[in-house]
Amino acid sequence: MSRIVAVGSINMDLVNHVAEFPLPGETIHGRGTEYLPGGKGANQAVAASLAGGNVAMIGAVGEDSFAEPLLASLRDRGVDVSGVLRKPGTSGLAFITVSDAGENQIILSEGSNGRLRPEDLPAEKLAEADAVILQNEIPWETNLRAMEICRTGRAKVVYNPAPVKPIPQEAYPLIDLLVVNETEAEGLSGVPVDGLEGAEKAAKELLGRGAGSVLVTLGAQGSYYLGPDGGGIRTPAFPVRPVDTTAAGDTFIGALVTAEAGGMKTADALRFASAASAIAVTRKGAQASIPTRDEIERMVAPSNG
């Protein structure tokens, strides 16, 4: 079984459901509030685990009442939490508003995620992994140190720079797979991305900066992958009716990493990840929406034959 380490955020998501997002200064009635475990790092760890990976989480929770439910949600989904630290203060929080159209708006309060330091990283566990997944909800210096550690071993670095912020030029060669959505691809590359053609141009720009390979996710339009040899793969999305897009991208990444680490060819792994993401958007919540490997394989099967 592939060994995967997710280094990143662990949040409690406070989710409000509304018919439509409020305008600036407008007060509206919500349709209820839920408390759901999330965080991009934790979501990607859960997605990788449920897709069949042997997954360890490296991160931090606070000393508040949210800490234990957050850890329990990871444990219950097969994730090793022995590398999750307790930090003084609050756990990370995400304030999420979900509309009837299935779109979401998110405000992050980093809490303990912002206190995960480079010296907190277990070097041996990272270097010996098959893949290490990173995002931007922890300090950049911690991400950079994780990348450097991976270079001392065999771990493949999968980096999802969300929320998007500039990547120093010297860090690009440390990234084996850069995963970005349309907004992130445009923000990093400076190339307008409004579809497949823009995604291809942005991917070429980012590959040229030194990333090993680039994947641009395009929502309902699927995804575009550009490999180290310059060969591109366009993967269509599975047609579904979205209920909640929270964690759709995280589900895609976790499933993709597990599939590739397990020896699946890139094109097949992309289709596998696309199916996982499609299932996730038909369900509410973050970790609660993430499918199992059996569910993913059932969705993929008809397209295989």
Disulfide bonds with the S-S distance in Angstrom:
none
